[in-house]
Amino acid sequence: MPRSVLAHREAVVELLSGLPGARGSERVPLPEALGRALAVDVHAPLDLPPFPNSQMDGYAVRSADIPDGGAELRVAAPVPAGAAPEPLQPGDAAPIMTGAMIPDGADAVVPIEKAQPDTFPAPGAETRVTLPATEPGSFVRDAGSDIARGALALAAGTVLGPAQLGLLAALGLTAAEVRRPLRVLLVTTGDEVVEPGQELRPGKIYDSNGILLETAMTQAGLAVLRTGISDDAPAALLRLLRGHADSVDLIVTTGGVSKGAYEVVRQAMDGQPVEFLSVAMQPGGPQGIGTFDGVPFLGFPGNPVSCLVSFEMFLRPALAAVLGAPALRPAPLARLAEPLASPAGKHQVRRGALQAGGTVRLVGGAGSHLMHALALSDVLVQVPADVTELPAGAEVEVWML
């Protein structure tokens, strides 16, 4: 009986959970940490903001100097952003810019538009300004009001996007301790496959799986080692795998995992603790999973769409579960622009294009060779195994690519 998609995904998580790479870490400059997962908790080394500052352009004042009916105050020296101001004297109002440091003695800011006149005086001019009453703390950002010194800024496992990296920079950090990327050996197989750029002889096809998976894995934060294409000779594939197995954390192959007469990966794995099975999914049913000479191994089907769907359905979510990165694909609901049919008992993954208004248009058919349809798609449409037909307008989960 075919294994369910969920059961196979859990098996991949279990396979990866003991990897040394799941525990290793490295310190990298902040720009290089984009998309990586923190390996340690990060606590704030300082208050953010580090000093009380103005939320508005206006006047820094002592609220006690202004009665309920307002008051006319002397205009003190202005406080630009980045300056360390002199203490504010009683009866004074200091012009202050957004983000500038609140002078000692001041406890509030009156926005410039509430002042009379509502423009700042020329530098050096001795003048006065009329201001309305204000409450203590008005338009003042207190030190540590964003995050206090010593507080947890980001927890281990947090995926670092622009916002998280911006926070680390605001805290004065220049580097982050992140989980090191898994090293993956990627091998495409098949006598019929040749590298792009070579002569395409009769019966041959260009290898798309290599670049398809290498870039998907790199985008997901893996360190990918690609070899040349392995032919359908099991001994040659064994030599290739053993030549690199001791330097990688994971081996992924494409092709040679079905039940045909020349399934080179199946033959090369003879005697290894590797299981070849069928997953109740279309496309991408044939799968291999286990270890090769102690190294975790995944065997994906050879058809290019099946290959990428296998990565998205099994390996990418397992990496998120074990390493914390990459982040899971956003999975909103969308309405079908047209009806679809799906085989009974199989989780179908269709390619689609998300339209304005929250509808999704199917692109191409269910075939696992339709690379053009894949290239025109921006979502994977998920059709559960217990669904055989859906009408136009039905809601489906889509994974954003």
C-alpha positions as CSV (number, residue, x, y, z in Angstrom):
1,M,0.0,0.0,0.0
2,P,1.4,3.4,-0.9
3,R,2.7,5.6,1.9
4,S,0.8,8.8,2.6
5,V,2.5,12.2,1.9
6,L,2.4,13.1,5.6
7,A,4.0,9.7,6.6
8,H,6.8,10.1,4.1
9,R,7.5,13.7,5.1
10,E,7.8,12.5,8.8
11,A,10.2,9.8,7.6
12,V,12.4,12.5,5.9
13,V,12.3,14.6,9.1
14,E,13.4,11.5,11.1
15,L,16.2,10.8,8.6
16,L,17.6,14.3,8.9
17,S,17.1,14.8,12.6
18,G,20.4,13.1,13.6
19,L,22.6,15.0,11.1
20,P,25.6,16.7,12.6
21,G,24.7,19.8,10.5
22,A,21.6,20.1,12.6
23,R,23.8,21.0,15.5
24,G,26.8,22.8,13.9
25,S,27.0,26.5,13.6
26,E,29.1,29.3,12.1
27,R,29.4,33.0,12.6
28,V,28.8,35.1,9.5
29,P,28.4,38.8,8.7
30,L,24.8,40.0,8.8
31,P,24.3,40.2,5.0
32,E,25.4,36.6,4.6
33,A,23.0,35.5,7.3
34,L,19.9,36.3,5.2
35,G,17.5,33.3,5.2
36,R,19.6,31.4,7.7
37,A,18.4,30.2,11.1
38,L,19.9,31.5,14.4
39,A,21.9,28.9,16.2
40,V,21.7,30.7,19.6
41,D,19.5,33.0,21.5
42,V,20.4,36.7,21.1
43,H,19.9,39.0,24.0
44,A,19.9,42.8,23.6
45,P,23.3,44.2,24.5
46,L,21.8,47.6,25.0
47,D,18.5,49.4,25.4
48,L,16.7,50.2,22.1
49,P,16.4,53.1,21.7
50,P,19.5,53.7,23.8
51,F,18.3,57.1,25.1
52,P,15.0,58.9,25.4
53,N,14.2,60.6,22.1
54,S,11.6,62.7,20.3
55,Q,8.8,61.0,18.4
56,M,8.1,64.3,16.5
57,D,9.6,67.5,15.3
58,G,8.6,70.0,18.0
59,Y,9.6,71.5,21.3
60,A,11.1,69.7,24.2
61,V,9.6,71.1,27.4
62,R,9.1,70.6,31.1
63,S,5.3,69.8,31.3
64,A,5.1,71.6,34.7
65,D,6.1,74.9,33.0
66,I,2.9,74.9,31.0
67,P,-0.4,75.4,32.8
68,D,-3.7,74.3,31.4
69,G,-4.2,77.4,29.4
70,G,-0.8,77.2,27.8
71,A,2.2,79.4,28.2
72,E,4.8,81.5,26.4
73,L,8.3,80.1,26.8
74,R,11.8,81.1,25.9
75,V,13.2,79.3,22.8
76,A,16.4,77.5,23.8
77,A,19.2,76.2,21.6
78,P,17.9,73.6,19.1
79,V,18.5,69.8,19.5
80,P,19.3,68.1,16.1
81,A,19.4,64.4,15.8
82,G,22.8,63.0,16.8
83,A,23.6,65.8,19.3
84,A,24.1,65.5,23.0
85,P,22.0,68.5,24.3
86,E,22.5,70.7,27.2
87,P,20.0,70.3,30.1
88,L,16.8,72.2,29.6
89,Q,16.4,75.2,31.9
90,P,13.1,76.0,33.6
91,G,10.9,78.2,31.4
92,D,12.7,77.1,28.2
93,A,11.4,75.2,25.2
94,A,14.1,73.5,23.0
95,P,13.4,73.0,19.2
96,I,13.9,69.3,18.7
97,M,14.0,67.0,15.7
98,T,12.5,63.5,15.4
99,G,14.9,61.0,16.9
100,A,16.9,63.6,18.7
101,M,17.9,63.0,22.4
102,I,15.6,64.5,25.0
103,P,17.5,67.0,27.1
104,D,17.8,66.4,30.8
105,G,15.0,68.2,32.6
106,A,12.5,67.8,29.7
107,D,9.7,65.3,30.0
108,A,7.5,65.9,27.0
109,V,7.5,67.1,23.4
110,V,4.9,69.5,21.9
111,P,4.6,68.9,18.1
112,I,5.6,72.0,16.0
113,E,2.1,72.2,14.4
114,K,0.6,73.0,17.9
115,A,3.0,75.9,18.5
116,Q,2.5,79.6,17.9
117,P,4.2,80.3,15.6
118,D,4.1,76.8,14.0
119,T,7.6,77.2,12.4
120,F,11.0,77.0,14.0
121,P,12.8,80.3,14.5
122,A,16.0,81.1,12.6
123,P,19.2,79.8,14.3
124,G,20.5,82.2,16.9
125,A,17.4,84.3,17.1
126,E,16.2,85.2,20.6
127,T,12.5,84.6,20.6
128,R,9.6,83.1,22.4
129,V,6.9,80.5,21.5
130,T,3.4,79.9,22.8
131,L,2.7,76.2,23.6
132,P,-0.4,74.4,24.9
133,A,-0.4,72.3,28.0
134,T,0.9,68.7,27.6
135,E,1.1,65.6,29.6
136,P,4.4,64.2,30.9
137,G,5.8,61.6,28.4
138,S,3.9,63.0,25.4
139,F,5.7,62.2,22.2
140,V,8.7,60.8,24.0
141,R,10.2,57.4,23.1
142,D,11.7,56.1,26.4
143,A,15.0,54.3,26.5
144,G,14.4,50.6,26.1
145,S,10.8,51.1,25.0
146,D,11.4,48.9,21.9
147,I,13.6,46.3,23.8
148,A,15.3,46.5,27.1
149,R,19.0,45.7,27.7
150,G,19.3,42.0,28.5
151,A,15.9,41.0,27.1
152,L,15.6,38.2,24.5
153,A,15.8,39.8,21.1
154,L,15.6,36.8,18.9
155,A,15.3,33.1,19.8
156,A,17.5,30.3,18.5
157,G,15.9,28.9,15.3
158,T,14.6,32.3,14.1
159,V,14.9,32.6,10.4
160,L,16.7,35.8,9.6
161,G,14.9,38.0,7.1
162,P,15.5,41.8,6.5
163,A,13.5,42.8,9.6
164,Q,15.4,40.5,11.9
165,L,18.8,41.5,10.5
166,G,17.8,45.1,10.8
167,L,17.1,44.5,14.5
168,L,20.5,42.9,15.0
169,A,22.2,45.9,13.3
170,A,20.2,48.3,15.5
171,L,21.6,46.5,18.5
172,G,25.1,47.2,17.2
173,L,25.8,43.6,16.0
174,T,27.8,43.0,12.9
175,A,27.5,39.2,12.7
176,A,25.2,36.4,13.6
177,E,25.8,32.8,14.9
178,V,23.7,30.7,12.4
179,R,23.2,27.0,11.9
180,R,25.6,25.8,9.2
181,P,24.2,24.7,5.9
182,L,23.9,21.0,5.2
183,R,26.3,19.8,2.5
184,V,24.4,17.9,-0.1
185,L,25.7,15.7,-2.9
186,L,23.3,16.0,-5.9
187,V,23.6,13.3,-8.6
188,T,21.5,13.1,-11.7
189,T,21.4,9.8,-13.5
190,G,20.4,8.3,-16.8
191,D,22.1,7.2,-20.1
192,E,19.6,9.5,-21.9
193,V,20.7,12.6,-20.1
194,V,23.4,15.0,-21.4
195,E,24.6,18.4,-20.1
196,P,23.1,21.5,-21.7
197,G,25.4,22.9,-24.3
198,Q,26.4,19.4,-25.6
199,E,25.3,17.9,-28.9
200,L,21.8,16.5,-28.5
201,R,21.9,13.1,-30.3
202,P,18.8,11.0,-31.1
203,G,17.2,9.6,-28.0
204,K,19.0,12.1,-25.7
205,I,17.6,14.9,-23.6
206,Y,19.2,17.8,-21.8
207,D,19.5,17.6,-18.0
208,S,17.1,20.0,-16.3
209,N,17.0,18.2,-13.0
210,G,20.5,19.2,-12.0
211,I,20.0,23.0,-12.3
212,L,16.4,22.7,-11.1
213,L,17.4,21.0,-7.8
214,E,20.7,22.8,-7.3
215,T,19.1,26.2,-7.4
216,A,16.1,25.1,-5.3
217,M,18.5,23.7,-2.7
218,T,20.8,26.7,-2.8
219,Q,17.8,29.0,-2.4
220,A,16.8,26.9,0.6
221,G,20.2,27.4,2.2
222,L,22.0,24.2,1.4
223,A,25.5,23.9,0.2
224,V,25.3,21.8,-3.0
225,L,28.0,19.7,-4.5
226,R,27.1,18.6,-8.1
227,T,28.9,15.9,-10.0
228,G,28.7,15.0,-13.6
229,I,25.7,13.0,-14.8
230,S,26.0,9.3,-13.8
231,D,25.1,6.8,-16.5
232,D,23.1,3.7,-16.0
233,A,26.1,1.6,-14.8
234,P,25.6,0.8,-11.1
235,A,29.4,0.3,-10.5
236,A,30.1,3.8,-11.9
237,L,27.4,5.3,-9.6
238,L,28.8,3.5,-6.6
239,R,32.3,4.8,-7.3
240,L,30.9,8.4,-7.6
241,L,28.9,8.1,-4.4
242,R,31.8,6.6,-2.4
243,G,34.2,9.3,-3.8
244,H,32.1,12.0,-2.0
245,A,30.1,10.4,0.7
246,D,32.6,11.2,3.5
247,S,32.5,14.9,2.8
248,V,28.7,15.5,2.7
249,D,25.7,15.4,5.1
250,L,23.1,14.2,2.6
251,I,22.9,12.5,-0.7
252,V,20.1,13.2,-3.2
253,T,19.8,11.4,-6.5
254,T,17.3,11.9,-9.4
255,G,16.0,9.1,-11.5
256,G,16.5,5.3,-11.2
257,V,14.1,4.7,-8.4
258,S,11.1,3.2,-10.2
259,K,10.5,-0.5,-11.0
260,G,11.9,-0.5,-14.6
261,A,14.6,-2.8,-15.9
262,Y,17.4,-0.2,-15.7
263,E,16.9,1.5,-12.4
264,V,20.5,2.4,-11.6
265,V,19.9,3.9,-8.2
266,R,18.0,0.9,-7.0
267,Q,20.8,-1.4,-8.3
268,A,23.6,0.7,-6.7
269,M,21.8,0.7,-3.3
270,D,21.6,-3.1,-3.2
271,G,22.8,-4.1,0.3
272,Q,22.3,-0.6,1.7
273,P,19.5,0.2,4.3
274,V,17.5,2.0,1.6
275,E,13.8,1.6,1.0
276,F,12.2,2.2,-2.4
277,L,8.5,2.7,-2.1
278,S,5.5,4.4,-3.6
279,V,4.0,7.5,-2.0
280,A,0.4,8.3,-2.7
281,M,1.2,11.5,-4.6
282,Q,0.9,12.6,-8.2
283,P,3.5,13.5,-9.5
284,G,6.4,12.1,-7.6
285,G,5.1,8.8,-6.4
286,P,8.4,6.7,-6.6
287,Q,10.7,7.6,-3.7
288,G,13.9,6.2,-2.1
289,I,14.9,6.8,1.5
290,G,17.6,5.4,3.8
291,T,21.3,5.7,4.2
292,F,24.3,5.0,2.0
293,D,27.4,4.0,3.8
294,G,25.9,5.8,6.8
295,V,25.0,9.0,5.0
296,P,21.3,9.9,4.8
297,F,20.0,9.3,1.3
298,L,17.0,10.5,-0.7
299,G,16.1,9.2,-4.1
300,F,13.8,11.4,-6.2
301,P,12.1,10.4,-9.5
302,G,13.7,11.4,-12.7
303,N,10.9,13.5,-14.4
304,P,11.7,17.2,-13.7
305,V,8.3,18.2,-12.3
306,S,8.3,15.1,-10.0
307,C,11.8,16.0,-8.9
308,L,10.9,19.6,-7.9
309,V,7.6,18.5,-6.3
310,S,9.5,15.9,-4.3
311,F,11.9,18.5,-3.0
312,E,9.0,20.9,-2.1
313,M,6.8,18.3,-0.5
314,F,9.4,16.4,1.5
315,L,12.9,17.8,1.8
316,R,12.2,21.5,2.1
317,P,9.6,21.1,4.9
318,A,11.9,18.6,6.7
319,L,14.8,21.2,6.6
320,A,12.4,23.7,8.2
321,A,11.4,21.3,10.9
322,V,15.0,20.1,11.7
323,L,17.1,23.2,11.1
324,G,14.5,26.0,11.3
325,A,15.3,27.2,7.8
326,P,14.2,27.7,5.2
327,A,10.8,29.1,6.3
328,L,7.8,27.1,5.2
329,R,6.2,28.2,2.0
330,P,3.2,30.6,2.5
331,A,0.1,28.5,2.0
332,P,-3.0,30.7,1.5
333,L,-6.3,29.5,0.2
334,A,-7.4,30.4,-3.3
335,R,-10.5,29.7,-5.4
336,L,-10.2,27.5,-8.5
337,A,-10.7,29.4,-11.8
338,E,-11.8,26.1,-13.4
339,P,-12.8,22.6,-12.3
340,L,-10.2,19.8,-11.7
341,A,-10.2,16.0,-11.4
342,S,-7.7,14.1,-9.2
343,P,-7.0,10.4,-9.0
344,A,-8.6,8.6,-6.1
345,G,-6.3,7.9,-3.1
346,K,-3.5,10.2,-4.3
347,H,-2.5,13.6,-3.1
348,Q,-2.3,15.6,-6.4
349,V,0.0,18.6,-6.8
350,R,-0.9,20.8,-9.7
351,R,0.9,23.8,-11.0
352,G,-1.0,27.1,-11.0
353,A,-0.8,30.9,-11.5
354,L,-2.4,33.1,-8.8
355,Q,-4.7,35.7,-10.2
356,A,-6.0,39.0,-8.9
357,G,-8.9,38.6,-6.5
358,G,-7.6,35.3,-5.0
359,T,-8.3,32.9,-7.8
360,V,-5.8,30.3,-9.1
361,R,-5.6,29.3,-12.7
362,L,-4.2,25.8,-13.4
363,V,-1.2,25.8,-15.7
364,G,-0.7,22.7,-17.8
365,G,-2.0,19.2,-17.0
366,A,-0.9,16.8,-14.3
367,G,2.0,15.4,-16.3
368,S,5.4,15.2,-14.6
369,H,7.3,16.3,-17.7
370,L,5.6,19.7,-18.3
371,M,8.6,22.0,-17.6
372,H,7.0,24.9,-19.6
373,A,3.9,24.8,-17.4
374,L,6.1,24.7,-14.3
375,A,8.1,27.7,-15.4
376,L,4.8,29.7,-15.9
377,S,3.6,28.8,-12.4
378,D,3.9,30.6,-9.1
379,V,2.0,28.2,-6.8
380,L,1.6,24.5,-6.2
381,V,-2.0,23.6,-5.9
382,Q,-2.6,21.0,-3.2
383,V,-5.4,18.5,-3.8
384,P,-5.9,16.0,-0.8
385,A,-5.9,12.3,-1.4
386,D,-9.6,12.0,-0.5
387,V,-10.7,14.5,-3.2
388,T,-11.4,13.3,-6.7
389,E,-13.3,16.3,-8.2
390,L,-13.5,20.0,-7.4
391,P,-15.7,22.6,-9.2
392,A,-14.7,26.0,-10.3
393,G,-14.8,28.4,-7.3
394,A,-13.8,25.7,-4.8
395,E,-11.2,26.7,-2.3
396,V,-7.8,25.0,-2.4
397,E,-4.6,25.4,-0.5
398,V,-1.7,26.8,-2.6
399,W,2.0,26.9,-1.8
400,M,3.6,30.0,-3.0
401,L,6.8,29.4,-5.0
